[in-house]
Amino acid sequence: MRSRMPGMWWGTAIEAPDPAALARFYAGLLEWPIIHEEPGTSILGTPGGAFMVFQQATDYTPPTWPPTPGDQRPMMHLDFQVGDLDDAVAEALSLGAKLAPVQHRENIRVLFDPAGHPFCLCRDD
């Protein structure tokens, strides 16, 4: 992006009822450091210099996946490429993720983080 200048940060913000806990989950899953915490906000730094910001959300409603009419839809999800899908799923589950009951592809596993956001672990086939 042409308007990006050195020192500017870029990232995504994810709402959660407990942002510090969700940041710890992703820090463990991705082995990225938590670089800032304050009440209601925790920030994870990525190796490439982008950030994942976890923000307090009052009256948080976890999304439903697969989407169901009338329920909160996922507004976005994260995809992570992995070398060994079974090992990556086991690690995510040990950190507090839950496996989605519906799986559509053999090389992708849909899981839910502790706040209920769906994310995908993808094996490169």
LINWOWO-V427011 format. One record per backbone hydrogen bond with DSSP energy under -1.0 kcal/mol. NH is the residue of the N-H (numbers start at 1). CO is the residue of the C=O. If there is no record, write none. Layout:
BEGIN
nh = <NH/NH>
co = <CO/CO>
END
This chain:
BEGIN
nh = <4/8/12/14/16/22/23/24/25/26/27/28/29/30/31/35/36/38/41/42/43/44/45/46/49/51/52/53/54/55/56/57/64/71/80/82/88/89/90/91/92/93/94/95/96/97/98/100/109/111/112/113/116/119/120/121/122/123>
co = <1/5/51/53/55/18/19/20/21/22/23/24/25/26/27/43/43/41/38/54/36/52/33/50/46/10/44/12/42/14/40/16/72/68/120/122/84/85/86/87/88/89/90/91/93/92/112/110/121/119/98/117/113/111/78/109/80/107>
END
